[in-house]
Amino acid sequence: MSGSLAPGSRAAGRRTAVPGVRGLPVPVAPRVKVCGVRGPEDARAAVEAGADALGFNFHPGSPRRTDLRTAARVISALPPFVATVAVWVDPDEARVREALGACRWSALQFCGSEGEALLSAFPPDLVLRTARLKNRAGLKAALALPRCAAVLVDAAVPGAHGGTGRTARWDLAAELARERPVVLAGGLNPDNVAEAIRKVRPWGVDAASGLESSPGRKDPARMRAFVRAAKAALCGA
């Protein structure tokens, strides 16, 4: 892999321990994932903005969906140390394995109702599990998830699989982040990402709709502003 969101990876860079939180390391500057990259122009603008990771959405129902051939072409042209994330909603194992054989992936992000039979078919350090924290029962379930690279926390919106523009429960996400590596998603944009990082202290942040001029159309200026705000959020903290 030429990049990683995983806390244990060398690509994670400088780390600092949060006092009193079981020694769980967090980055000085949280990793930034731009999700819903549809083609070369999106990828180029995201990388130039300073994104650490790009998400390629293979869910047919998403306005940000792409196809494997396009993703492979984009990924083959990426510079070193840019992480790549395949985003799935209830896929069958064969589709995921086809993607793994077509290009290099830093992580597999599962956003649907995938069962353990599917999730356990892949190395835990490659898997991002999604938790939609609606209440403390959801937090308890997220704390009990099997080992994985990180838990992606998204907004709890019935019938939706992300990209809604709704914010997640930052209070619950902060509790989870004290115990497990968290990638915070859900309604993040250039105006609120710094506050979200200071409140949650996630390992990384993930945005899609908050970086667009219209559904599925990435805005280079918003991506630049988002990355700047995220990287500066903990300066002096």
N, C-alpha and C positions, 0 to 999 in steps of 0.2 A: 504494500500500500504506500502511496506517496503522501498520505495525510491521515489524521485520525482525530476523532472527537473524544476518544477514550482517555480517562484520567491517567491510566497506567502507561500510556505511550510516551516515547521519547519526544514525539512531535508536540507534546502538550506544553513544552516550554517552562518558564519560571512558574513556581508554585509557592503558595504560602498556606500554612495551616490556620484554620479558624480556631481561636482559643476556646477550649472547653467543648469542642465538638468532635471528640473521638479521633482527632488527628486527620480528619478527611481533608485532603488538599483541595484548594480552589485556585483557579488561575488568577494572576494579577490582572490580566485583561481577558474577560470571558471570550470563548470561541464564538464566532458568528457564522450562522448557516443561512444562506439565501435559498429558500425553497421554491419549487415551481419553475426551475430553469427549463425553458422549452427549446432553446436552440443556441447556436454560436454567439449571437448578439447578446443574449441574456448572460451567458457564461462570461463573455469578455468584459461586459460592464460590471458584473459582480466581482470578478477577480481584480479588475482595476480599482474598484471601490475598497478592496482590502478584505473581502470575505474569506474566511478560513475553509468553508465547506459549501458545496452546492448540492441541492436536493433535486432529484429527477423523479417526478410523480408519474406513476404508471396506472393510476386509478382512472378507468374509462369515464367516470362521472365528473371528473374535475376539469374546470376551465384551464388548469395548468398542466394537463396531462401531456406527456410526450411519448414517443415510441422508442423501442430499444435500439433501432438502427441509428436514430438521431442522437440518442444518448451516447452510444459507443463512439460516434464520430466526434462529438463534443469532448468527451473524456480523453480521447486519444490526443487531442491538441492542447490539453491543459498543462500549465507549468507544474514543476515539482511542488510537493507539499500542499497541494490543494486537495482537501478531502472530498470524496464523492459519496453520496447517500442515495440509495434506491428506496423510494417511498411506495409502500404497498397498502392496499386495503383488501383484505381477505383473498389473497391470491392462492392458487394451488402451488404445490411445491415445485412442480415441473417448470412453471413460469419463472420462479425465483432462480432455480438452477440454470435455466437458459440465460438469464441475465448475468449470473456469476461467471458463466463461460464466455460471455460476449465481451466483457470489459472489466476493469478493475474497480472494486467497490471498497470503500473504507467502512461502510456500515449499511445494514439493512434495517429500515424503519418500518415498523408494522403499526398501522393506524386503525385497523378494523376490530373484528371480534375473533381474531385468530386463536386457535386452540394450542395447547401445549404440544400436541403431536407435530404441528408445523414449526412452532418456534424452537422447539428442542432439536429440530433437524439440522440447525445451523449453529456454528460456534457461538457461545454466549457473548464473547467479546466483539462479535460482529453485529449483534442485535440491539436495536433501540426499541424498547417497549413503550407504548403510549399509555398514560394515565390521565383521565379526565376527572379532576378532583372537584367533585360537587359538594362533598361534606366530609366529616371525619371518618365515616365508614370507607369512603373512597381512599382517604389517606392511609388508613390501616391496611387496605388491600394493596396499595402501592408499596408500602413498606415490606410487605410479605412476598413481593414478586421474586421469582427466581433470579439468579445472577444474570446480569446483562451489562453491556457497555455503559448504558445510561438509561434513565427513565425520562422520556419526553412528556412534559406536563402541558396539556392543552385545555382549552375551555370545554366545559360540559354543555354541549348544545345537542339536544335530541335529534337523532337522524343525520347528524353532520360528522364528517371525518376530518375536520380541520379547514383552514382557509376561510373561516366565518367572520374574522375581524373582531370577534368577542374576546375579552380578556379572561385569562384563567384566574383561579383563586390564588393570589400571590401569598396570602397568609398560610394556606396549606402547603403551597409549593415551597415556601421557606422552611417549614418543618421537615418536609421530605428531603430538602437539600442538605440538611444537617446530618442526614443518615446515609444518603445515596447520591451518586452523581446525577445531577438534573440538567436537562436541556429545557429551558423555558420557552414555550410557544404561546400562541393565543393572543391575537389582537395587538401584537407589538409593532411599533412604528417609530420613526425618528423622534417623536415628541415624548414618548413614554418609556423608551427602552432603558434609559439611564436610571430612572426611578425604580423600574422593575428589577434591575440588576442590584441596586443598593438594598432593596427590600428582601429579595430572594437569595442572593448570592449563588446563582446557578453556575454550573460548569460552562454552559454555553447558552446562547439565545438563538431562536429560529423564527424567521418571519417570511410571509408570502404576500398576503393581501395588503399589508401595511407598506409594501415597497412597490406598489403598482399605481399606475394612472387610471387603469380600468382592469376588470378581472382578466388575469392572464397576461397583462402587458406590464413588464417591469419598467420602472422609472429609474434611470441611472442616477439622477440627482438624489432621489429618496434613498437609494442604496448607499450612496456615499455618506449622506447625512446619518443614516442608521449606523453604519460601521463606526463613524467618528464618535457618535454618542455612546455606543456600546464600549468601545475601547477606552474612552476617557472616564467612564462612570465611576471607577474605583480609584482613580488617581487622587492621591492624598488621603484616601480612606484609611 
